[in-house]
Amino acid sequence: MAALNLEYQCAHCVVRFYVNENKLWHIDSMDRYKRH
């Protein structure tokens, strides 16, 4: 999961913040932020 998080972190800084706050963040939820 850490590897996936790193990819998202590079994609969006906002997603990185959420990931750090809630480590239980699901990829589906991150996908929503990515689409935004």
N, C-alpha and C positions, 0 to 999 in steps of 0.2 A: 504494500500500500504506500510505503514511503516513496518508492520510485514514481508511482502515479502522482502523488502529491507534488513532487518536484516538477513534473511536466506541467501541471496546472499552475504552479507558482510562476513559472517562466511565462506562461500564457497570460495570466492576469494577476496583478499585485493584490487586487481586492480579494480574489479567491484565496490567495496566500494568507491574508489576514484572517479570513474565516477559518481556514484549515488550522491555523495556529491556535485560534480561540477554541474551536470545537474539532478535536481530532477525529471525532466520530462522524464527520461530515461525509455524506455519501457522494459517489461520483455523479449520480443522477442530479443531485442538487447543484453540484459545481457546473454541470453541463448547462443548467438554466442560466447561471451567471455568465457563462461563456457566451451563450447566445445573445444575451442582453447587449 
